Amino acid sequence: MKTTRPSCKILVFDSGVGGLTVSREILAKTPGCHLIYLADNDRFPYGVIADETLIARILLVLARAIDQTQPDIVVIACNTASTLALAILRAEHPGVEFVGVVPAIKPAVNLSRSGVIGLLATPATINRPYTNRLIEEFANGMTVIRYGSRELVCLAEEWLVGQQTNSAVLYQEIDNLLNQPGAQHMDTVVLACTHFPIFRPHISQLNRFQHLQWIDSGSAIANRVAFLIEKKQLTLSAASSTEFLFSRNDTPANLRDHFILFLGLDEKSAGPGSIVEIYE
């Protein structure tokens, strides 16, 4: 039930802009929540950082943000961060509900008619044992063709903030997946990085890619968040509200404006952008 009491707080965390694709799904599914978006943009991109160093960074940033914002639910909107740190975070913050992101392999299996699935992710996600286990558990007997792209992550960051980008890079990276052996039978592609759904409206309209079904984890995460809100009987307000946290002291002031535009918010519901202080 929606009331005028303070709404539940949902903290969405990523290294850059990718988690905004998840945030948009959450706001659409559960209007009336207070969504706090945290971008650890001082360490973007996560995919090039050694695992042990990255785990320590994630724990530090989220400990500070949780202390500052007191969220009810934390969404780790990054495949790399989820696979590395989710279990530790749950142990260190038992009073907070955590939701992680995993490649949407299981729903892709249900969608595919050809039995050939593409997995488009970062190189780190492509090679993780966790990804292998997901494929073994849910796609046994299917063909899963993988391609890891760092270029698409950086391109998505530029794309969202309105920088002039080279569409040829986008097409080439998708072609690199489609040109692999056996890919001629591929009918479903998992966008296994939260940055990649930023391109989905564009690529799904192109004739050369219209034979493909594109799937990501955003909707499933939003459904999980909605389930937890109901389970914990958290309050929803009459309207959604947001705020934005960044880890870089020199974050451009207009980055918040691009975030608001992407999320389809108006100034009334969009809170300020501020810096979360990280002590190392």
N, C-alpha and C positions, 0 to 999 in steps of 0.2 A: 504494500500500500504506500502511495506517495503522500508525504506529509511536508510540513514546513520545517521540521527538525533537520539538523545537519545530516547530509547524505553520507552514505558509505564512501570511503576513500579507496580508490584503486590506483596503485602505483604501477605504471608501465615502464619497463626499463629496457634500454638497448644502447649500443655504442653510438648509434647515429640516428638516421631518420626512419629506418626500417620498421621500428615498432609503431610508427604512426599508422601503418596499414592494419595492425591489430587494434590499435586505439579506435580507429574509425568503426571497426566492426563492433567493438564493445559499446561505444556510444549509441550506435544504431540499435543494438539489442537491449540495452539497459539504460534508456534515457532517465535522467534524474540522479545519476551517480556523480561523484566528484572525482574526475580523472586527473591524475598528476603524471605528467610525462617527464621522464628522466633520461637524458642523453649523455652518456659518458664520452662526449665528443673530444675530450682531451686525450683519449687513448684510441680513437678510431683510426683504422679498423681493427677489430679484435682478432681477425683471422690470421694475422701475421705475428701475434704475440705468443711466446712459449706458454704451454699449458700451466705450469706451476706459477709463473708470473701473473698470468691472467686470472687464475683462481683467486690469488691474493688480492688482486685489484678489484674483482667483482665483489668479494666479501667486504672489502673496505668501503667501497662506494655505496653499496646497499645498506651496510650498517649505519653509515652517516645519514643516508636518505630516510631510512626507516625511523631513525631517532628524530629527524627533523619533521617528518610529515605524519607519522603515526598511522600508516595505512591499515585497512582491514584485509586487503588482498594485494599481493604483489604478482605481477605478470612479468616473467622473464621472456621478453619478446625477441629472443636471440637464440638460435639453435646451438651455437657454440657455448654460450653462457649456461644454457639449460643443461646440456649434457655434462659440463664440467662441474658446475657448482650447485645445482638444484638440491641435491641430497644434503649437502653441507649447510645450505641456507635454511632448510627446514629444521635441521637439528639445532642451529644457532638461534633461530627465532621461532620457537614453538607456538607463540601466540598469534602468528601471522599465517594466513593461507597463501601458499605459493602455487602458481600455475606456470608450467613450463611449455616450451614449444618443441615439437618434434616434427620431422618431415611427414607430410600427409600421405604416407605410403598405403596405409590400410584403406582409406576411402578411394584412393586412386585404383587400387585393385578391384574394388566394387564397381567403378566406373568403366574400366577398360573392357573392350570387347575383343581386342586382338591378342591380349595377353602380353603386350609389349609396352612398358612404361618408361618414360624418361624422368630422370632425377637431376634437376638443375639446381645447384647449390654452390656454396663456397668450397674451395679445395679442402679446407679443414673438415667440413661436414661430410663431404664425399668419402673421406678416408677414415672416418672415426669408426671404431668397433661398434659403437652404439647403432650407427646406421646399418652396419652389416647385420646386427641382431634384429633390427626392425624388418629388414628384407627377408631374413630367414624365417621370421615368425609369421609375417603377413603376406609375403609375396613368393612363398615357396611354389615352385612350378611355373612362375611368371618370369619373363625376361625384363630385367631392370638395367637400363643403359644410363650411365652416370656421366655428368660433365660438371667440373668445378670452374667457376669464374670469379676472379677477383675484380675484373673490369666492370662487371655489371653492378657490383656493390658501389663502387666509386661513381659510376654513371648515374645510379639512382639518387645519390646524394646531390649531384649537380642538377639532375632533372627536377627534383622536388623544389629546389630553391630558385628555379627559373633561369639557371645558367644555360647558355647556348651549348647544346650537346650534339654529338655526332651519332645520328640514328644508325649509321652504318656499323658502328661498334655493337649496338644492340642486335641487329640482324645477324652479324657475323658470329656472335657468341651463341645465338640460338641455332644457327646453321652448324656450328661446331658440334652441338649435340645431335642434330638431325643427320649429320653426315657420317656418323659412326656406324660400324657394321651392324646390320639387323634393324637399324632405326627406320627403315622404310615401312615397317609394319607398326610403328609407334602411333598410338592414338590418344595417349594421355600423358601430360607432363606435370610433375610435381614441382612447384616453385618452393624449394626447400630453404629459402632465406627470406626473412620478412621484408627485405628491401625489394625483392623481385616483383611482388604484386603491384608495385607502383607502375610497372610497365603493362600490366595486364589489359587495361582498356585499349591501349594502343595496339599491342600485338594481336589481340583477338579479332581485330577488325581487318587485318591484312589478309588478302586472299591466300598468300603463300603459307599461312599458318592456320587457316580456318578448319582444316581437318583435325586439329588437335583440341583436346579438352585440357584446360588449365585449372589446376587445383592448388590451394594453399591451406594453411592451418588457421587462418584468421577467424572463420566462422565457428570452427570447433572450439577455439579458445574463448570466444565470446559466449558460446553456449555454456562452457564450463564456469565462467565467471558468473553468469546469470544463475546457474544452479547453486553456486556457493552463496550468492546473495540471498537466495530463498532459504537455503539450508540454515544459514546463520541468522536469518531474520533481520538482515541489515536494512536500514532505512534508505529509501529513495526520495529525493526532493521533487518539487514540481517541475524543475528544469535542470538540465545538466550544467556542470561548471567544470572548468579546467584550470590548470596552472602548469608551468613548464620550468624544468630545472636543467641546468647545463653544468658541466665540470670545467669547461675552459673559461678562464677569466676574460679572454678577448673574443668571446662569442659575439658575432655581429648582432646588433640590436634588432635588425629586421628578420632574423631567423624565426623568431616567434611569430611574426606576421605570416611567413610562408607556412608554418605549421597550422595556424588558424585557418588559412585558406584551404589547405589540403583536407583538414578535418571538417570543413563546411560549417565553421562556427561563426558567430557574430561577436563583436567586441563585448557585448553585455555578458555573455557566458564565458568568455575567454579571460582567464586571469593573467597575471604578469609573468614575465620570464625572469628568472633569477639564477644565481650561481650557488650550487651546493658546494660547501667548503670541504675539501678533502685533505686530511692531514696524513702525510706518509712519513 
